[in-house]
Amino acid sequence: MSIVTSDAASHELRAAAEQHEHSPDRPLVLPVHRRPATTLTAAGDLLRALAAPVRIAIVLELREADRCVHELVEALGVAQPLISQHLRVLKSAGVVYGERHGREVVYRLVDEHLSHIVVDAVAHVEEGDPR
């Protein structure tokens, strides 16, 4: 069940947020409504599907171009059965889909939103610990 804030509550949130210190590099995002538990569960499932190094590498490869399994094997240096297993996980999570071209299946990302999640996570790690 979604809870949407009233205009008065929304105004109060904005006023409180203006007083709250936040990073100048981060845009202020106000909570307009709570998300249903089913949405949060589905988002968690999606993040778990992306949470393996090989799957992250696959997403990064597919961000550059559509690829078939043997191209992913060559690019990542991982055995074909392991690539296929990870592709199954990504496919069942709705991250990638495959399209048959003769004897090969060409994989591509379902949409760019998912690659942004992975790219942002990798960039965050590469920035290092700001402490």
Disulfide bonds with the S-S distance in Angstrom:
none
